[in-house]
Amino acid sequence: MVNVMTLETPLELSGAPGSPYTRKMLAVLRYRRIPYRLYYRGREPAGYPTAQVPLLPTFFIAGEAVTDSTPLIRRFDAEIPGRPVRPADPALAFLDSLIEDYADEWLTKCMFHYRWAHPADAAFAGRLLPSWGPAPLDEPTLAGVAAMISQRQIGRLAYVGSNPTTGPVIEDSYVRLLEALEAHLAVLPFMLGAAPGAGDFGLFGQLTQLAGVDPTPTAIAQARAQRTMGWIGMVEDLSGLEPGPMIDPGAVPATLKALLSEMGRAYAPLLVANAEAVAAGAKMVETQVDGRAWVQNAFPYQAKCLTWLRGEYAALPAAARTQVDAAIATTGWDALF
């Protein structure tokens, strides 16, 4: 299906509306005006390959099942002509990477925590998620599937990092993020200017669930973040948007600096502590996040995320690195580099 660095379309993928990463990638495809064919998970054509992590949206490309949204966005920018997602400016592209990584790897903790740590939310999600499928379910079937899903997902809370110690840290960070987004969206339509980046789509994917599906975090957003909720509805389909100019990377707005500070405050120390634990072969991460105790299972994938971010930073041209250093100074992110 690959022909001289050009992917054939329509792209084929499987996913589900309750998956923030599915929503992220569908929004990317719409913005890029890339034709696609979506199969609901479990309804893929016979003989299609199976992903190693079937809970993630799966693209079927050249006979392979491909799932990781971050490299997929970059691959689509490189191999499908048309307006790209990633900013052309290297300093802005790096800031975009930070925002996307935060969304994919930290904000997903908020999403998973609220969905499965709160009994009322878990009961709601247990019935909603299987109902988001193409086949009708009678009541006994729905009840059985809901119980199975809830039991499985609640059992994964510790793996994601949600527990009685970390829960208050997670919930406070969600509220602060909404406050920072409200301030930023009062002056700019997207994180880095008048066009969306991968970071916008990453935030959007998680927030479709946090501020539009799960009862507890949605109620918080309804009370505190009306701009953000409106933004989520808009980003769902940006196929009609004509992108405008991006910000000057040498003059980062105060609202973006505040947003980066909130992201670095929560996520950056965990990235470092997790990478150290993985390198030492430890099973658990014990550290401080936002001045409070944090304990969770070590997560090898997030250690790779830190390696990738450091590699991208090291590859920046000197002028772009100077701009990035100024943008992330005192945000928490600077400790990574």
Secondary structure, DSSP 8 states (H G I E B T S, - for coil): -B-SS-B-SSEEEEE-TT-HHHHHHHHHHHHHT--EEEEETT---TT----SSTTS-EEEETTEEE--HHHHHHHHHHHS-S--SS-SSHHHHHHHHHHHHHIIIIIHHHHHHHHHHSHHHHHHHHHHHHHSSSS---HHHHHHHHHHHHHHHHHTHHHHT-STTTHHHHHHHHHHHHHHHHHHHTT-SBTTBSS--HHHHHHHHHHHHHTTTSHHHHHHHHHH-HHHHHHHHHHT--TT-----B--TTS--HHHHHHHHHHHHHHHHHHHHHHHHHHTT-SEEEEEETTEEEEEE--HHHHHHHHHHHHHHHTS-HHHHHHHHHHHTTSSGGGG-
